[in-house]
Amino acid sequence: METVGIFYGSTSGSTKSAAEKIKKAFGKGADLHDIKEATPEMIAKYTNLVFGTSAWGIGDMQDDWEDFIDSLSEVDFTEKKVALFGLGDQAEYPESFVDGLGTMYCRLPDKSVVTGFWPTKGYKYYFSLAERDDKFVGLAIDDHQQPELTDERVKTWVEQIKKEFI
């Protein structure tokens, strides 16, 4: 498998920490990038991509992703695969759990390249923009309410997307 480009946006450090766990699960075959320092050209050089964001407000992505997401229209996603992950708090925000993840999915220029859908089982929330057909559009991480599940979820998800990547 080719090197994976992991791009995250982090305000308080939680999404960066999750991205580092994902990179570690991939091993040597992954590069980590803060989206605030990224360019469309950086993203274009990878065939396999992982994008991560936290949720802010109701349906917002992390600020650096909000600033960058429209630049993805400059990238040709033909022959690429993209896996998504998002952070949220299902007890504090059960009506908008991991909505940033859902917003990211909605604003991607080509949704046909998205892989890494994740089961909603094991989470307790009312609504999420990230849910499609009883699955999340990517890995949902809740380090506030379920920190003990994060490492195993990351490991399982990375093994899943390794099989789904090109």
Summary of the structure (lengths in Angstrom):
residues: 166
radius of gyration: 14.2
end to end distance: 7.1
largest distance: 38.7
contacts: 578
relative contact order: 0.18
helix: 40%
strand: 23%
